[in-house]
Amino acid sequence: MGVGINDVTPENAKFFDMKDANGAVVSEVTPGAPGAKAGLQPGDVITAINGQKVSDAGELQMKVQQQKPGSTINLAVMRDGKSLNVPVTVEKMGGKNNTELANAEGGKPRWGVGISDLNDDVRQQIQAPSQVKGAVVQRVVPGSPADDAGLRPGDVIESVNRKDTPNAADVQQALSNVPKGESALVRVWSNGGSTFRVLHPSQG
């Protein structure tokens, strides 16, 4: 389908208006791929395929791989608390399996991350494709919420709490708008794929 998917976890479910931690959340959509043509968006939660419930990303991946290229599958999708039916025509993907799976990582105990704009030089260094927009992580404070969430220098923060953040100022603003004591959901591009991570507030 040309989408990256993660598990819905108990800690990130509320960010997707999900009452329980079932389904696979779309973390990225490859431009021009079947998922993009069907209108899937990052943050959509796929809860069923052809009427069969899917409990997590692994199960969805398995069911999609069983489909013949050219066949159309019907996905039950939750988007901002509304349920949609999205038909997707499956295409054969070149080479390796293009679905990146990654789980949001929990953390222990504000964010401990230094960022800068993603300019052309940096983009070239980290080999980020042109559709990736956001702020690049320059440093991560050990033991901070960012460190706990697995953020690393060279990662790109693309959105905060489901709102796109095309530059460092937007990321900074969005993170500072998170009420004290609340967690933040960030979409992070790293190593060629995007995943959702939850930043938990420091207990300090």
MDTraj code that builds the backbone (N, CA, C; nanometers):
import mdtraj as md
import numpy as np

residues = "MET GLY VAL GLY ILE ASN ASP VAL THR PRO GLU ASN ALA LYS PHE PHE ASP MET LYS ASP ALA ASN GLY ALA VAL VAL SER GLU VAL THR PRO GLY ALA PRO GLY ALA LYS ALA GLY LEU GLN PRO GLY ASP VAL ILE THR ALA ILE ASN GLY GLN LYS VAL SER ASP ALA GLY GLU LEU GLN MET LYS VAL GLN GLN GLN LYS PRO GLY SER THR ILE ASN LEU ALA VAL MET ARG ASP GLY LYS SER LEU ASN VAL PRO VAL THR VAL GLU LYS MET GLY GLY LYS ASN ASN THR GLU LEU ALA ASN ALA GLU GLY GLY LYS PRO ARG TRP GLY VAL GLY ILE SER ASP LEU ASN ASP ASP VAL ARG GLN GLN ILE GLN ALA PRO SER GLN VAL LYS GLY ALA VAL VAL GLN ARG VAL VAL PRO GLY SER PRO ALA ASP ASP ALA GLY LEU ARG PRO GLY ASP VAL ILE GLU SER VAL ASN ARG LYS ASP THR PRO ASN ALA ALA ASP VAL GLN GLN ALA LEU SER ASN VAL PRO LYS GLY GLU SER ALA LEU VAL ARG VAL TRP SER ASN GLY GLY SER THR PHE ARG VAL LEU HIS PRO SER GLN GLY".split()
xyz = np.array([
    [0.0826, -0.1211, 0.0000],
    [0.0000, 0.0000, 0.0000],
    [0.0859, 0.1259, 0.0000],
    [0.2138, 0.1102, 0.0349],
    [0.3016, 0.2264, 0.0398],
    [0.2749, 0.3162, 0.1593],
    [0.2462, 0.2530, 0.2737],
    [0.2308, 0.3309, 0.3967],
    [0.3172, 0.2692, 0.5058],
    [0.3641, 0.3539, 0.5970],
    [0.4326, 0.3052, 0.7162],
    [0.3298, 0.2953, 0.8271],
    [0.3356, 0.1882, 0.9055],
    [0.2366, 0.1708, 1.0125],
    [0.3047, 0.1385, 1.1444],
    [0.2420, 0.1821, 1.2529],
    [0.2847, 0.1512, 1.3892],
    [0.1673, 0.0870, 1.4618],
    [0.1955, 0.0230, 1.5750],
    [0.0883, -0.0259, 1.6614],
    [0.0197, 0.0917, 1.7305],
    [-0.1098, 0.0755, 1.7568],
    [-0.1770, 0.1655, 1.8506],
    [-0.1477, 0.1093, 1.9897],
    [-0.0945, 0.1918, 2.0772],
    [-0.0572, 0.1454, 2.2115],
    [-0.1464, 0.2139, 2.3151],
    [-0.1525, 0.1586, 2.4368],
    [-0.2335, 0.2250, 2.5404],
    [-0.1920, 0.3705, 2.5625],
    [-0.0621, 0.4002, 2.5418],
    [-0.0189, 0.5378, 2.5698],
    [-0.0437, 0.6341, 2.4535],
    [-0.0534, 0.5843, 2.3296],
    [-0.0775, 0.6802, 2.2208],
    [-0.2217, 0.6796, 2.1705],
    [-0.3041, 0.5840, 2.2176],
    [-0.4417, 0.5694, 2.1668],
    [-0.5221, 0.6989, 2.1783],
    [-0.5090, 0.7704, 2.2910],
    [-0.5935, 0.8897, 2.3115],
    [-0.5632, 0.9993, 2.2091],
    [-0.4391, 1.0028, 2.1591],
    [-0.4031, 1.1045, 2.0599],
    [-0.4754, 1.0814, 1.9269],
    [-0.5213, 0.9581, 1.9054],
    [-0.5906, 0.9251, 1.7800],
    [-0.7410, 0.9079, 1.8033],
    [-0.7899, 0.9576, 1.9193],
    [-0.9321, 0.9449, 1.9544],
    [-0.9769, 0.7995, 1.9575],
    [-0.8888, 0.7118, 2.0008],
    [-0.9238, 0.5700, 2.0107],
    [-0.9522, 0.5365, 2.1574],
    [-1.0625, 0.4601, 2.1788],
    [-1.0960, 0.4221, 2.3163],
    [-1.0112, 0.3057, 2.3643],
    [-0.9645, 0.2236, 2.2707],
    [-0.8792, 0.1118, 2.3128],
    [-0.7590, 0.1015, 2.2194],
    [-0.6618, 0.0225, 2.2603],
    [-0.5346, 0.0164, 2.1870],
    [-0.5384, -0.0945, 2.0827],
    [-0.6315, -0.0833, 1.9878],
    [-0.6385, -0.1808, 1.8792],
    [-0.6246, -0.1110, 1.7455],
    [-0.5588, -0.1785, 1.6509],
    [-0.5470, -0.1231, 1.5159],
    [-0.4038, -0.0869, 1.4831],
    [-0.3861, -0.0350, 1.3614],
    [-0.2538, 0.0070, 1.3137],
    [-0.2645, 0.1516, 1.2710],
    [-0.1748, 0.2358, 1.3241],
    [-0.1806, 0.3779, 1.2901],
    [-0.0854, 0.4069, 1.1747],
    [-0.1328, 0.4843, 1.0779],
    [-0.0520, 0.5212, 0.9612],
    [0.0468, 0.6304, 1.0041],
    [0.1769, 0.6018, 0.9920],
    [0.2773, 0.7013, 1.0339],
    [0.3347, 0.7761, 0.9140],
    [0.3266, 0.7166, 0.7954],
    [0.3716, 0.7884, 0.6752],
    [0.3010, 0.7315, 0.5533],
    [0.2884, 0.8161, 0.4522],
    [0.2231, 0.7763, 0.3270],
    [0.3169, 0.8129, 0.2127],
    [0.3576, 0.7145, 0.1338],
    [0.4481, 0.7397, 0.0216],
    [0.3720, 0.8083, -0.0915],
    [0.4183, 0.9272, -0.1369],
    [0.3490, 0.9969, -0.2458],
    [0.3353, 0.9069, -0.3688],
    [0.2152, 0.9063, -0.4280],
    [0.1922, 0.8280, -0.5497],
    [0.1652, 0.6813, -0.5276],
    [0.1816, 0.6335, -0.4043],
    [0.1575, 0.4915, -0.3747],
    [0.0073, 0.4678, -0.3547],
    [-0.0364, 0.3398, -0.3527],
    [-0.1800, 0.3111, -0.3404],
    [-0.2460, 0.3800, -0.2210],
    [-0.1800, 0.3804, -0.1068],
    [-0.2382, 0.4439, 0.0120],
    [-0.2637, 0.5918, -0.0087],
    [-0.1687, 0.6592, -0.0764],
    [-0.1832, 0.8027, -0.1036],
    [-0.2982, 0.8269, -0.2007],
    [-0.3057, 0.7426, -0.3050],
    [-0.4139, 0.7575, -0.4042],
    [-0.5500, 0.7376, -0.3386],
    [-0.5559, 0.6505, -0.2379],
    [-0.6832, 0.6228, -0.1707],
    [-0.7175, 0.7298, -0.0682],
    [-0.6220, 0.8202, -0.0411],
    [-0.6510, 0.9294, 0.0516],
    [-0.6160, 0.9019, 0.1966],
    [-0.5381, 0.7957, 0.2219],
    [-0.4944, 0.7708, 0.3595],
    [-0.4035, 0.8844, 0.4051],
    [-0.4090, 0.9169, 0.5353],
    [-0.3293, 1.0264, 0.5908],
    [-0.2564, 0.9791, 0.7156],
    [-0.1375, 1.0376, 0.7442],
    [-0.0716, 1.0051, 0.8710],
    [-0.1657, 1.0351, 0.9873],
    [-0.1732, 0.9432, 1.0813],
    [-0.2641, 0.9599, 1.1952],
    [-0.3940, 0.8824, 1.1801],
    [-0.4228, 0.8326, 1.0569],
    [-0.5388, 0.7444, 1.0390],
    [-0.5113, 0.6130, 1.1125],
    [-0.6143, 0.5588, 1.1763],
    [-0.5991, 0.4288, 1.2416],
    [-0.6805, 0.3259, 1.1640],
    [-0.6126, 0.2238, 1.1130],
    [-0.6790, 0.1167, 1.0381],
    [-0.7230, 0.0104, 1.1381],
    [-0.8550, -0.0114, 1.1468],
    [-0.9068, -0.1047, 1.2482],
    [-0.9544, -0.2371, 1.1892],
    [-0.9783, -0.2396, 1.0562],
    [-1.0226, -0.3653, 0.9942],
    [-0.9885, -0.3642, 0.8463],
    [-0.9722, -0.4830, 0.7901],
    [-0.9482, -0.4983, 0.6471],
    [-1.0481, -0.6012, 0.5951],
    [-1.1264, -0.5607, 0.4941],
    [-1.2313, -0.6471, 0.4381],
    [-1.3212, -0.7050, 0.5473],
    [-1.3535, -0.6194, 0.6455],
    [-1.4446, -0.6623, 0.7518],
    [-1.3803, -0.7414, 0.8642],
    [-1.2519, -0.7761, 0.8495],
    [-1.1826, -0.8500, 0.9562],
    [-1.1045, -0.7528, 1.0431],
    [-1.1299, -0.7570, 1.1740],
    [-1.0616, -0.6653, 1.2655],
    [-0.9110, -0.6894, 1.2656],
    [-0.8335, -0.5829, 1.2799],
    [-0.6888, -0.5996, 1.2980],
    [-0.6508, -0.5417, 1.4341],
    [-0.5747, -0.6208, 1.5099],
    [-0.5416, -0.5774, 1.6464],
    [-0.4159, -0.4915, 1.6502],
    [-0.3245, -0.5130, 1.5532],
    [-0.2015, -0.4340, 1.5557],
    [-0.1398, -0.4272, 1.4159],
    [-0.0269, -0.3564, 1.4069],
    [0.0388, -0.3343, 1.2770],
    [0.0830, -0.4658, 1.2126],
    [0.1339, -0.5581, 1.2933],
    [0.1824, -0.6859, 1.2407],
    [0.0718, -0.7650, 1.1727],
    [-0.0457, -0.7650, 1.2356],
    [-0.1589, -0.8399, 1.1796],
    [-0.2062, -0.7750, 1.0488],
    [-0.2083, -0.6414, 1.0456],
    [-0.2472, -0.5724, 0.9219],
    [-0.1494, -0.6055, 0.8098],
    [-0.0206, -0.6009, 0.8432],
    [0.0822, -0.6276, 0.7429],
    [0.0646, -0.7679, 0.6835],
    [0.0382, -0.8650, 0.7714],
    [0.0207, -1.0032, 0.7273],
    [-0.0998, -1.0150, 0.6332],
    [-0.2116, -0.9502, 0.6728],
    [-0.3339, -0.9598, 0.5910],
    [-0.3166, -0.8907, 0.4552],
    [-0.2438, -0.7789, 0.4530],
    [-0.2218, -0.7088, 0.3257],
    [-0.1335, -0.7935, 0.2344],
    [-0.0342, -0.8598, 0.2932],
    [0.0572, -0.9419, 0.2114],
    [-0.0129, -1.0613, 0.1489],
    [-0.1276, -1.1009, 0.2073],
    [-0.2021, -1.2147, 0.1521],
    [-0.2862, -1.1741, 0.0306],
    [-0.2972, -1.0431, 0.0047],
    [-0.3806, -0.9959, -0.1068],
    [-0.3025, -1.0028, -0.2386],
    [-0.3755, -1.0290, -0.3456],
    [-0.3095, -1.0318, -0.4770],
    [-0.2933, -0.8877, -0.5279],
    [-0.1764, -0.8573, -0.5880],
    [-0.1606, -0.7254, -0.6498],
    [-0.2725, -0.7002, -0.7496],
    [-0.3293, -0.5791, -0.7469],
    [-0.4398, -0.5458, -0.8361],
    [-0.5755, -0.5603, -0.7704],
    [-0.5805, -0.6346, -0.6572],
    [-0.7100, -0.6492, -0.5893],
    [-0.7365, -0.5264, -0.5016],
    [-0.8647, -0.5002, -0.4775],
    [-0.9016, -0.3855, -0.3944],
    [-0.9418, -0.4344, -0.2561],
    [-0.8832, -0.3713, -0.1541],
    [-0.9189, -0.4070, -0.0167],
    [-0.9956, -0.2908, 0.0450],
    [-1.0876, -0.3240, 0.1346],
    [-1.1636, -0.2206, 0.2033],
    [-1.1105, -0.2056, 0.3448],
    [-1.0611, -0.0858, 0.3761],
    [-1.0063, -0.0610, 0.5090],
    [-1.1069, 0.0190, 0.5915],
    [-1.1303, -0.0270, 0.7144],
    [-1.2072, 0.0532, 0.8099],
    [-1.1073, 0.1434, 0.8806],
    [-1.1288, 0.2744, 0.8698],
    [-1.0327, 0.3721, 0.9202],
    [-1.0999, 0.4659, 1.0197],
    [-1.0327, 0.4896, 1.1339],
    [-1.0779, 0.5925, 1.2275],
    [-0.9931, 0.7172, 1.2037],
    [-1.0589, 0.8300, 1.1747],
    [-0.9868, 0.9562, 1.1539],
    [-1.0522, 1.0620, 1.2424],
    [-0.9778, 1.1090, 1.3407],
    [-1.0299, 1.2110, 1.4342],
    [-1.1641, 1.1689, 1.4939],
    [-1.1717, 1.0410, 1.5320],
    [-1.2931, 0.9933, 1.5996],
    [-1.4071, 0.9554, 1.5072],
    [-1.3894, 0.9753, 1.3740],
    [-1.4951, 0.9377, 1.2786],
    [-1.4512, 0.8124, 1.2036],
    [-1.5471, 0.7219, 1.1764],
    [-1.5088, 0.6011, 1.1029],
    [-1.5367, 0.6187, 0.9537],
    [-1.4401, 0.5751, 0.8726],
    [-1.4497, 0.5863, 0.7270],
    [-1.4223, 0.4498, 0.6665],
    [-1.4725, 0.4315, 0.5446],
    [-1.4355, 0.3118, 0.4686],
    [-1.3476, 0.3571, 0.3522],
    [-1.2257, 0.3063, 0.3453],
    [-1.1315, 0.3501, 0.2414],
    [-1.0918, 0.2312, 0.1542],
    [-1.1365, 0.2288, 0.0271],
    [-1.0934, 0.1216, -0.0627],
    [-0.9524, 0.1514, -0.1177],
    [-0.8647, 0.0526, -0.1111],
    [-0.7274, 0.0690, -0.1599],
    [-0.6963, -0.0441, -0.2577],
    [-0.6425, -0.0080, -0.3744],
    [-0.6005, -0.1101, -0.4707],
    [-0.4545, -0.1451, -0.4435],
    [-0.4302, -0.2708, -0.4123],
    [-0.2957, -0.3150, -0.3740],
    [-0.2070, -0.3265, -0.4977],
    [-0.0865, -0.2735, -0.4886],
    [0.0108, -0.2878, -0.5980],
    [0.1288, -0.3691, -0.5479],
    [0.1987, -0.4299, -0.6424],
    [0.3198, -0.5036, -0.6043],
    [0.4284, -0.3997, -0.5757],
    [0.4911, -0.4123, -0.4587],
    [0.5960, -0.3174, -0.4228],
    [0.7307, -0.3740, -0.4658],
    [0.8173, -0.2851, -0.5115],
    [0.9489, -0.3306, -0.5571],
    [1.0347, -0.3780, -0.4415],
    [1.1063, -0.4870, -0.4620],
    [1.2089, -0.5304, -0.3662],
    [1.1534, -0.5658, -0.2307],
    [1.2218, -0.5128, -0.1276],
    [1.1875, -0.5543, 0.0082],
    [1.0506, -0.5012, 0.0474],
    [1.0002, -0.5541, 0.1542],
    [0.8727, -0.5086, 0.2073],
    [0.8856, -0.3636, 0.2521],
    [0.8023, -0.2767, 0.1942],
    [0.8172, -0.1333, 0.2208],
    [0.7483, -0.0840, 0.3467],
    [0.6784, -0.1746, 0.4161],
    [0.6070, -0.1282, 0.5351],
    [0.7020, -0.1264, 0.6535],
    [0.7249, -0.0077, 0.7044],
    [0.8136, 0.0039, 0.8200],
    [0.7280, -0.0106, 0.9455],
    [0.7677, -0.1007, 1.0333],
    [0.6941, -0.1159, 1.1582],
    [0.7793, -0.0636, 1.2716],
    [0.7215, 0.0139, 1.3567],
    [0.7947, 0.0570, 1.4750],
    [0.6939, 0.0892, 1.5825],
    [0.7251, 0.0523, 1.7027],
    [0.6330, 0.0799, 1.8126],
    [0.6723, 0.2083, 1.8825],
    [0.5725, 0.2820, 1.9247],
    [0.6012, 0.3993, 2.0069],
    [0.6671, 0.3484, 2.1347],
    [0.7697, 0.4172, 2.1753],
    [0.8416, 0.3698, 2.2930],
    [0.7989, 0.4478, 2.4157],
    [0.7767, 0.3754, 2.5241],
    [0.7380, 0.4404, 2.6498],
    [0.8598, 0.5063, 2.7132],
    [0.8375, 0.5835, 2.8147],
    [0.9508, 0.6472, 2.8810],
    [0.9269, 0.6542, 3.0292],
    [1.0308, 0.6853, 3.1082],
    [1.0105, 0.7061, 3.2504],
    [0.9719, 0.8516, 3.2710],
    [1.0247, 0.9095, 3.3796],
    [0.9641, 1.0340, 3.4203],
    [0.9197, 1.1246, 3.3075],
    [1.1278, 1.9750, 3.0954],
    [1.0429, 1.9635, 2.9770],
    [1.1198, 1.8955, 2.8678],
    [1.1495, 1.8774, 2.7601],
    [1.1569, 1.7704, 2.6597],
    [1.3017, 1.7251, 2.6352],
    [1.3964, 1.8170, 2.6642],
    [1.5376, 1.7765, 2.6520],
    [1.5844, 1.7534, 2.5102],
    [1.5410, 1.8431, 2.4192],
    [1.5822, 1.8254, 2.2797],
    [1.6190, 1.9609, 2.2190],
    [1.7327, 1.9654, 2.1486],
    [1.7741, 2.0856, 2.0760],
    [1.7485, 2.0659, 1.9286],
    [1.6835, 2.1638, 1.8655],
    [1.6436, 2.1472, 1.7244],
    [1.6890, 2.2655, 1.6396],
    [1.6931, 2.2442, 1.5097],
    [1.7196, 2.3539, 1.4167],
    [1.6401, 2.3292, 1.2893],
    [1.6335, 2.4322, 1.2026],
    [1.5606, 2.4157, 1.0765],
    [1.6300, 2.3129, 0.9872],
    [1.5489, 2.2453, 0.9079],
    [1.5995, 2.1457, 0.8139],
    [1.6327, 2.2178, 0.6837],
    [1.7582, 2.2645, 0.6712],
    [1.7965, 2.3327, 0.5470],
    [1.8532, 2.2315, 0.4462],
    [1.8852, 2.2807, 0.3271],
    [1.9281, 2.1894, 0.2200],
    [2.0544, 2.1113, 0.2560],
    [2.1494, 2.1787, 0.3247],
    [2.2740, 2.1095, 0.3623],
    [2.2456, 1.9943, 0.4573],
    [2.1655, 2.0240, 0.5598],
    [2.1329, 1.9204, 0.6595],
    [2.0543, 1.8083, 0.5931],
    [1.9602, 1.8465, 0.5059],
    [1.8780, 1.7464, 0.4361],
    [1.9674, 1.6476, 0.3603],
    [2.0712, 1.7040, 0.2965],
    [2.1631, 1.6188, 0.2210],
    [2.2406, 1.5256, 0.3151],
    [2.2876, 1.5820, 0.4272],
    [2.3642, 1.5030, 0.5249],
    [2.2849, 1.3836, 0.5762],
    [2.1581, 1.4089, 0.6123],
    [2.0794, 1.2996, 0.6718],
    [1.9984, 1.2237, 0.5667],
    [2.0139, 1.2663, 0.4396],
    [1.9468, 1.1999, 0.3265],
    [1.7951, 1.1938, 0.3441],
    [1.7385, 1.3078, 0.3841],
    [1.5927, 1.3155, 0.3994],
    [1.5299, 1.3547, 0.2669],
    [1.4289, 1.2807, 0.2196],
    [1.3640, 1.3168, 0.0929],
    [1.2931, 1.4519, 0.1031],
    [1.2630, 1.5106, -0.0125],
    [1.2103, 1.6476, -0.0166],
    [1.0753, 1.6608, 0.0522],
    [0.9967, 1.5499, 0.0589],
    [0.8647, 1.5643, 0.1214],
    [0.8718, 1.5689, 0.2740],
    [0.9895, 1.5365, 0.3303],
    [1.0043, 1.5438, 0.4764],
    [1.0254, 1.6900, 0.5165],
    [0.9336, 1.7417, 0.6004],
    [0.9439, 1.8814, 0.6455],
    [0.9353, 1.8835, 0.7976],
    [1.0189, 1.9668, 0.8588],
    [1.0155, 1.9725, 1.0043],
    [1.1435, 2.0310, 1.0599],
    [1.1724, 1.9967, 1.1855],
    [1.2921, 2.0464, 1.2531],
    [1.3845, 1.9293, 1.2809],
    [1.5127, 1.9475, 1.2535],
    [1.6077, 1.8383, 1.2751],
    [1.6603, 1.8441, 1.4183],
    [1.6690, 1.7268, 1.4800],
    [1.7202, 1.7166, 1.6174],
    [1.8717, 1.7315, 1.6156],
    [1.9221, 1.8298, 1.6908],
    [2.0671, 1.8525, 1.6988],
    [2.1282, 1.7801, 1.8189],
    [2.0573, 1.7874, 1.9321],
    [2.1100, 1.7186, 2.0505],
    [1.9947, 1.6705, 2.1377],
    [2.0236, 1.5663, 2.2139],
    [1.9239, 1.5081, 2.3045],
    [1.9884, 1.4963, 2.4427],
    [1.9236, 1.5511, 2.5423],
    [1.9766, 1.5447, 2.6795],
    [1.9547, 1.4039, 2.7353],
    [2.0636, 1.3374, 2.7821],
    [2.0481, 1.2022, 2.8366],
    [1.9464, 1.2001, 2.9515],
    [1.8582, 1.0998, 2.9497],
    [1.7594, 1.0846, 3.0562],
    [1.6386, 1.1755, 3.0430],
    [1.6334, 1.2549, 2.9357],
    [1.5202, 1.3480, 2.9155],
    [1.4036, 1.2759, 2.8486],
    [1.2856, 1.3411, 2.8433],
    [1.1723, 1.2799, 2.7718],
    [1.2067, 1.2440, 2.6266],
    [1.2833, 1.3319, 2.5591],
    [1.3209, 1.3029, 2.4195],
    [1.4088, 1.1784, 2.4112],
    [1.5019, 1.1668, 2.5069],
    [1.5911, 1.0504, 2.5122],
    [1.5094, 0.9235, 2.5382],
    [1.4160, 0.9331, 2.6338],
    [1.3313, 0.8178, 2.6663],
    [1.2480, 0.7727, 2.5469],
    [1.2077, 0.8695, 2.4633],
    [1.1237, 0.8363, 2.3469],
    [1.2069, 0.7852, 2.2296],
    [1.3406, 0.7824, 2.2481],
    [1.4258, 0.7280, 2.1429],
    [1.4658, 0.8272, 2.0358],
    [1.4471, 0.9583, 2.0624],
    [1.4911, 1.0581, 1.9641],
    [1.6434, 1.0642, 1.9623],
    [1.6991, 1.0849, 1.8431],
    [1.8444, 1.0901, 1.8263],
    [1.8803, 1.2060, 1.7335],
    [2.0030, 1.2612, 1.7489],
    [2.0459, 1.3661, 1.6541],
    [2.0324, 1.3157, 1.5101],
    [1.9791, 1.4041, 1.4230],
    [1.9568, 1.3643, 1.2842],
    [1.8135, 1.3239, 1.2559],
    [1.7362, 1.2953, 1.3625],
    [1.5929, 1.2695, 1.3436],
    [1.5234, 1.4003, 1.3060],
    [1.4108, 1.3913, 1.2368],
    [1.3342, 1.5111, 1.2008],
    [1.1960, 1.5033, 1.2658],
    [1.1615, 1.6065, 1.3447],
    [1.0276, 1.6134, 1.4046],
    [0.9347, 1.6783, 1.3026],
    [0.8376, 1.5990, 1.2526],
    [0.7491, 1.6448, 1.1443],
    [0.6178, 1.7032, 1.1956],
    [0.5728, 1.6545, 1.3111],
    [0.4472, 1.7070, 1.3650],
    [0.4454, 1.6892, 1.5157],
    [0.3652, 1.7726, 1.5826],
    [0.3462, 1.7637, 1.7274],
    [0.1963, 1.7584, 1.7538],
    [0.1541, 1.6541, 1.8273],
    [0.0106, 1.6360, 1.8560],
    [-0.0749, 1.6481, 1.7304],
    [-0.0304, 1.5784, 1.6238],
    [-0.1032, 1.5641, 1.4981],
    [-0.1082, 1.6908, 1.4152],
    [-0.0352, 1.7965, 1.4526],
    [-0.0315, 1.9178, 1.3705],
    [0.1063, 1.9274, 1.3053],
    [0.1086, 1.9472, 1.1738],
    [0.2359, 1.9564, 1.1018],
    [0.3189, 2.0733, 1.1546],
    [0.4495, 2.0500, 1.1637],
    [0.5422, 2.1536, 1.2123],
    [0.6543, 2.1662, 1.1104],
    [0.6365, 2.2533, 1.0074],
    [0.7330, 2.2585, 0.8970],
    [0.8694, 2.3155, 0.9338],
    [0.8823, 2.3832, 1.0484],
    [1.0141, 2.4366, 1.0838],
    [1.0364, 2.4331, 1.2349],
    [1.1578, 2.4692, 1.2752],
    [1.1961, 2.4583, 1.4167],
    [1.1093, 2.5468, 1.5059],
    [1.0756, 2.6672, 1.4567],
    [0.9927, 2.7583, 1.5373],
    [0.8559, 2.6960, 1.5652],
    [0.7996, 2.6292, 1.4635],
    [0.6690, 2.5635, 1.4814],
    [0.6768, 2.4514, 1.5848],
    [0.7860, 2.3730, 1.5774],
    [0.8033, 2.2626, 1.6737],
    [0.8132, 2.3192, 1.8149],
    [0.8970, 2.4221, 1.8282],
    [0.9184, 2.4829, 1.9590],
    [0.7864, 2.5367, 2.0163],
    [0.7141, 2.6081, 1.9317],
    [0.5856, 2.6659, 1.9727],
    [0.4892, 2.5560, 2.0162],
    [0.4794, 2.4508, 1.9323],
    [0.3839, 2.3425, 1.9600],
    [0.4185, 2.2707, 2.0899],
    [0.5479, 2.2455, 2.1115],
    [0.5881, 2.1754, 2.2340],
    [0.5670, 2.2629, 2.3572],
    [0.5889, 2.3929, 2.3425],
    [0.5699, 2.4799, 2.4584],
    [0.4212, 2.5002, 2.4893],
    [0.3342, 2.4734, 2.3893],
    [0.1894, 2.4853, 2.4110],
    [0.1300, 2.3647, 2.4835],
    [0.2082, 2.2565, 2.4971],
    [0.1571, 2.1370, 2.5653],
    [0.1445, 2.1703, 2.7149],
    [0.0253, 2.1539, 2.7722],
    [0.0083, 2.1870, 2.9142],
    [0.1071, 2.1089, 3.0006],
    [0.1545, 2.1740, 3.1073],
    [0.2523, 2.1093, 3.1965],
    [0.1941, 1.9794, 3.2525],
    [0.2795, 1.8777, 3.2555],
    [0.2351, 1.7494, 3.3092],
    [0.1671, 1.6600, 3.2071],
    [0.1461, 1.7116, 3.0832],
    [0.0831, 1.6279, 2.9796],
    [0.1875, 1.5777, 2.8804],
    [0.1582, 1.4640, 2.8194],
    [0.2486, 1.4071, 2.7200],
    [0.2252, 1.4717, 2.5834],
    [0.3230, 1.4573, 2.4946],
    [0.3100, 1.5093, 2.3574],
    [0.3356, 1.3950, 2.2600],
    [0.2600, 1.3940, 2.1505],
    [0.2795, 1.2936, 2.0457],
    [0.3566, 1.3597, 1.9314],
    [0.4721, 1.3055, 1.8969],
    [0.5490, 1.3621, 1.7855],
    [0.5624, 1.2580, 1.6751],
    [0.5569, 1.3075, 1.5507],
    [0.5867, 1.2179, 1.4370],
    [0.7297, 1.2471, 1.3972],
    [0.8105, 1.1433, 1.3931],
    [0.9544, 1.1600, 1.3737],
    [0.9994, 1.0821, 1.2501],
    [1.0694, 1.1513, 1.1601],
    [1.1317, 1.0826, 1.0465],
    [1.2742, 1.0459, 1.0871],
    [1.3090, 0.9190, 1.0689],
    [1.4456, 0.8784, 1.0988],
    [1.4790, 0.7522, 1.0218],
    [1.6006, 0.7477, 0.9680],
    [1.6455, 0.6295, 0.8923],
    [1.5482, 0.5887, 0.7820],
    [1.4932, 0.6876, 0.7126],
    [1.4116, 0.6547, 0.5959],
    [1.2659, 0.6257, 0.6229],
    [1.2216, 0.6367, 0.7479],
    [1.0799, 0.6104, 0.7762],
    [1.0297, 0.6984, 0.8891],
    [0.8965, 0.7141, 0.8957],
    [0.8367, 0.7964, 1.0009],
    [0.7655, 0.7093, 1.1035],
    [0.7773, 0.7473, 1.2304],
    [0.7076, 0.6768, 1.3383],
    [0.6502, 0.7798, 1.4341],
    [0.5483, 0.7389, 1.5082],
    [0.4946, 0.8243, 1.6139],
    [0.5647, 0.7893, 1.7460],
    [0.6050, 0.8894, 1.8203],
    [0.6636, 0.8677, 1.9536],
    [0.5883, 0.9538, 2.0541],
    [0.5799, 0.9054, 2.1761],
    [0.5174, 0.9833, 2.2824],
    [0.6250, 1.0373, 2.3742],
    [0.6259, 1.1698, 2.3937],
    [0.7168, 1.2323, 2.4885],
    [0.6437, 1.2481, 2.6204],
    [0.6955, 1.1848, 2.7240],
    [0.6330, 1.1967, 2.8554],
    [0.6997, 1.3109, 2.9317],
    [0.6226, 1.3892, 3.0082],
    [0.6816, 1.5016, 3.0808],
    [0.7781, 1.4521, 3.1871],
    [0.8810, 1.5296, 3.2139],
    [0.9735, 1.4966, 3.3233],
    [0.8986, 1.5044, 3.4548],
    [0.9386, 1.4195, 3.5468],
    [0.8738, 1.4233, 3.6780],
    [0.9297, 1.5379, 3.7631],
    [1.0390, 1.6006, 3.7143],
    [1.1062, 1.7024, 3.7944],
    [1.0277, 1.8308, 3.8006],
])
top = md.Topology()
chain = top.add_chain()
for i, resn in enumerate(residues, 1):
    res = top.add_residue(resn, chain, resSeq=i)
    for name in ("N", "CA", "C"):
        top.add_atom(name, md.element.get_by_symbol(name[0]), res)
traj = md.Trajectory(xyz[None], top)
